[in-house]
Each structure stands twice: as C-alpha cells, then as structure tokens.
C-alpha cells in the first residue's frame, strides 16, 4: 500500500474501534465459521483460518462469537 504502518494502524483503529490484530482476527473467525459450516473440524478450521495456536483461536472465537467453537458448531 506504500502507507506508513502507524498511519494504517491508526486508520483501522479509528474506523473499527479495535487494533489491527483484532480487526484481522474477526475476519479469520468468520472464515473459520464458514469452514465449520462446511464440515471441517475445529482444528482444521483453526489452521486454515490462519491461527497457529488453539488457545489464541479459542480466545478470539469467544470474543467474536460469544461462545467456544464447539458450542457454536453444536448450535449451527
């Protein structure tokens, strides 16, 4: 983009109200939900959505969706 990182970060923060990491993780969780709806297991959805650790995935999933992935799958 040829934009200074701090400017991009400040713009995203101003637009979304969250830092860049949380902003990106929201999209990753939405991708994981699509994977889970398609029949993927939680671990596969976690990796294909760009998460490297289960603890971070579970924490972000709970933040975005309000429940753990396994509970979300059961309700979906």
C-alpha positions in Angstrom: 0.0 0.0 0.0 3.0 2.3 0.5 1.4 3.8 3.6 3.3 4.1 6.9 2.3 1.3 9.2 1.4 3.7 12.0 -1.0 5.6 9.7 -2.6 2.4 8.5 -2.9 1.1 12.1 -4.4 4.4 13.3 -6.9 4.5 10.4 -8.1 0.9 11.1 -8.3 1.7 14.8 -10.4 4.8 14.1 -12.6 3.0 11.6 -13.2 -0.2 13.6 -12.5 0.8 17.2 -10.1 -2.1 17.6 -6.4 -2.7 16.9 -5.2 -4.3 13.7 -4.7 -7.7 15.2 -8.3 -7.9 16.5 -9.6 -6.5 13.2 -7.9 -9.2 11.2 -8.8 -11.9 13.7 -12.5 -11.0 13.2 -12.2 -11.9 9.5 -10.3 -15.1 10.4 -13.1 -16.2 12.8 -15.7 -15.5 10.1 -13.6 -17.7 7.8 -13.4 -20.4 10.4 -17.2 -20.3 10.8 -17.6 -21.0 7.1 -15.1 -23.9 7.3 -17.0 -25.3 10.3 -20.4 -24.9 8.5 -18.8 -26.9 5.6 -18.0 -29.8 7.9 -14.4 -29.1 8.9 -13.3 -30.0 12.4 -12.2 -27.2 14.8 -8.5 -27.9 14.4 -8.7 -27.8 10.6 -10.8 -24.6 10.7 -8.3 -23.0 13.1 -5.3 -23.7 10.8 -7.0 -22.8 7.5 -8.1 -19.5 9.0 -4.6 -18.5 9.9 -4.4 -19.3 13.6 -1.3 -21.1 14.9 -2.4 -21.9 18.5 -5.6 -23.3 19.8 -5.5 -21.0 22.8 -5.5 -17.9 20.6 -8.1 -19.3 18.3 -10.4 -20.2 21.2 -9.9 -16.8 22.9 -10.7 -14.9 19.7 -13.6 -17.1 18.8 -15.1 -16.5 22.2 -14.5 -12.7 21.8 -16.1 -12.6 18.4 -18.9 -15.1 18.7 -19.6 -15.1 22.4 -19.1 -18.9 22.8 -16.4 -21.5 22.2 -16.1 -23.1 18.8 -17.5 -26.4 19.9 -20.6 -24.8 21.3 -21.0 -22.7 18.1 -20.8 -25.9 16.0 -23.5 -27.6 18.1 -25.8 -24.6 17.7 -25.2 -24.1 14.0 
